[in-house]
């Protein structure tokens, strides 16, 4: 049995699904899509469930495979998520050897270090009422500033009871407040800080070239442009 499940999603016609440049024998590949593309050979395609009728519904629909995959595919030891704009370039077994025991592997955010800063940054990218409600709620329950912020375009989790509970709590936040999971991830991490062993991968999730925070991405995932709109 293969130890690793690689998952992505293409919803709302924003991106184009492409087969991986490198296929690892240690992985199974599943993509959640709006429509099956017969030209795709590597990805096992599944029509994504259209559950949301809220604003930014396609982004919310994509959160089911991104966050809840473990609830129905828990026989894999590891689950790797990457956005449709990324590809896995390194054998996952090498990544696991490099980082040792972990519950979640992810990248630190390249620009910001605080979810409250992220809420300000997305003010025009999501429902402003939900953004305000989320900010007010986090402050009311004592969520500290500068607790950390992470780029969730790619992340790896080990399947266990704690990461299962983490996913359910994370999805609850996405349904209750904004669809921007990068905001709610550190909140749930704060709530479960004694249960989740988080490790930070080297580099950044995406490339940021020609900016004041310029970097070259990372060696594990390739970021490429396949946006349709």
C-alpha positions in Angstrom: 0.0 0.0 0.0 1.3 3.5 -0.9 2.0 5.7 2.1 1.3 9.1 0.6 -1.8 10.7 -1.0 -1.3 13.8 -3.1 -4.4 16.0 -3.5 -5.3 19.1 -5.4 -8.4 20.8 -6.6 -9.4 23.0 -9.6 -12.7 24.8 -9.1 -14.5 27.7 -10.7 -12.5 27.5 -13.9 -9.7 29.6 -12.5 -6.8 27.2 -13.2 -6.1 24.3 -15.6 -5.3 20.9 -14.3 -2.1 19.4 -15.7 -0.4 16.1 -15.0 2.7 16.2 -12.8 6.1 16.5 -14.5 7.4 13.8 -12.1 5.3 10.9 -10.8 6.4 9.2 -7.6 5.7 5.5 -7.2 5.2 6.1 -3.5 2.1 8.3 -4.1 -1.5 8.1 -5.3 -2.7 11.3 -7.0 -6.3 12.6 -6.8 -7.7 15.9 -8.2 -11.1 17.3 -7.4 -12.5 19.2 -10.4 -15.6 20.7 -11.8 -15.5 18.6 -14.9 -13.5 15.5 -15.8 -10.7 16.1 -18.4 -10.1 13.0 -20.5 -6.7 14.3 -21.5 -5.4 13.9 -17.9 -3.7 10.6 -17.3 -2.0 10.7 -13.9 -4.5 12.4 -11.7 -7.5 10.3 -10.6 -10.2 12.9 -11.1 -13.3 13.3 -8.9 -16.0 15.8 -9.5 -16.0 18.1 -6.6 -19.1 18.5 -4.4 -20.6 21.9 -4.9 -21.9 22.5 -1.3 -21.5 26.3 -0.8 -24.0 29.0 -1.7 -22.1 31.7 0.0 -19.8 34.4 -1.5 -16.6 33.0 -3.0 -18.3 29.6 -3.2 -15.8 28.0 -5.5 -13.0 28.8 -3.0 -15.1 27.3 -0.2 -15.9 24.2 -2.3 -12.2 23.6 -2.7 -11.7 23.5 1.1 -13.4 20.1 1.3 -10.6 18.2 -0.4 -8.0 20.6 1.0 -8.9 20.3 4.6 -11.2 17.3 5.0 -9.5 14.6 2.9 -8.4 12.8 6.0 -11.9 12.2 7.1 -12.6 9.7 4.3 -9.0 8.7 3.2 -7.3 7.9 6.5 -5.5 4.8 5.3 -2.7 6.8 4.0 0.1 7.7 6.5 0.7 11.1 4.9 -1.5 13.5 2.9 0.1 16.2 0.7 -2.0 19.1 -0.5 -0.9 21.5 -3.1 -2.8 24.1 -5.1 -3.5 23.6 -8.7 -0.7 26.1 -9.5 2.0 23.8 -7.9 3.6 20.4 -8.5 5.4 18.1 -6.1 9.0 17.8 -7.3 10.7 15.8 -4.5 10.0 12.2 -3.4 8.0 12.6 -0.2 10.0 9.9 1.5 13.0 12.2 1.2 11.0 15.0 2.9 9.9 12.8 5.7 13.5 11.7 6.4 14.7 15.3 6.4 12.1 16.6 8.9 11.6 13.6 11.1 8.5 13.3 13.3 5.8 15.9 12.6 2.0 16.3 12.5 2.0 19.1 9.9 4.7 20.5 7.6 4.1 23.9 6.0 5.8 27.1 4.8 6.1 30.3 6.8 4.3 33.3 5.2 6.8 35.3 3.1 5.2 38.7 3.8 3.4 38.6 7.2 3.7 37.0 10.6 0.2 37.7 12.0 -3.4 36.6 11.1 -4.6 40.1 12.0 -2.3 41.5 9.3 -3.6 38.9 6.9 -7.2 40.0 7.7 -6.2 43.5 6.7 -4.5 42.3 3.5 -7.6 40.4 2.3 -10.1 43.2 3.1 -11.0 43.5 -0.6 -10.7 39.8 -1.4 -13.5 38.4 0.8 -16.7 39.4 2.5 -15.9 42.4 4.7 -18.6 41.6 7.2 -17.2 38.1 7.7 -13.7 39.6 8.0 -14.9 41.9 10.8 -16.7 39.1 12.6 -13.6 36.9 12.4 -11.3 39.6 13.7 -13.7 40.5 16.6 -14.2 36.9 17.6 -10.4 36.1 17.6 -9.7 39.2 19.7 -12.6 38.3 22.1 -11.2 34.8 22.8 -7.7 36.1 23.3 -6.0 35.1 20.1 -2.5 36.8 20.4 -0.9 38.9 17.7 2.2 37.6 15.9 1.5 34.0 16.7 2.6 33.1 13.2 1.3 33.0 9.7 1.7 30.3 7.0 1.3 29.9 3.3 -1.2 27.1 2.9 -0.8 26.6 -0.9 1.2 23.5 0.0 1.2 21.5 3.2 1.8 18.0 4.4 0.0 16.3 7.3 0.5 13.0 9.0 -2.8 11.2 9.6 -3.6 10.7 13.2 -6.3 11.6 15.8 -4.9 15.1 16.4 -4.6 16.1 12.8 -8.1 14.7 12.2 -9.5 16.9 14.9 -7.4 19.8 13.6 -9.0 19.5 10.1 -12.5 19.5 11.5 -11.9 22.6 13.6 -10.1 24.3 10.7 -13.0 23.6 8.3 -15.5 24.9 10.9 -13.6 28.2 10.9 -13.7 28.4 7.0 -17.5 27.8 7.0 -18.2 30.2 9.8 -16.0 33.1 8.7 -13.9 34.0 5.6 -13.0 31.4 3.0 -9.3 32.4 3.5 -7.9 29.3 5.3 -4.5 31.0 5.9 -6.3 33.2 8.5 -7.9 30.4 10.4 -5.0 28.0 10.3 -2.9 29.7 13.0 -6.0 30.2 15.2 -6.7 26.5 15.3 -3.0 25.8 15.8 -3.1 28.2 18.8 -6.1 26.3 20.2 -4.3 22.9 19.8 -0.7 24.0 20.4 -0.1 21.2 22.9 -1.4 18.6 20.5 0.1 19.5 17.1 3.8 19.2 16.2 4.3 21.7 13.5 7.5 22.0 11.5 8.4 24.7 9.0 9.8 23.7 5.6 12.7 25.5 4.0 11.9 28.3 1.6 8.5 29.7 0.7 5.5 28.2 -0.9 5.5 30.5 -3.9 8.1 32.6 -5.8 8.1 36.3 -5.2 10.4 37.9 -7.7 11.0 41.6 -8.1 9.4 42.6 -4.7 10.8 43.8 -1.4 10.4 40.2 0.0 12.0 38.5 -3.1 12.7 34.8 -2.7 13.1 31.8 -4.9 10.4 29.5 -3.6 11.4 26.1 -2.4 12.9 22.8 -3.7 9.9 20.6 -2.8 7.1 22.2 -4.9 7.3 23.9 -8.3 5.2 27.0 -8.7 4.1 27.6 -12.3 1.5 29.7 -14.0 -1.6 27.9 -15.4 -4.2 30.5 -14.5 -7.0 30.8 -17.0 -8.4 34.0 -15.4 
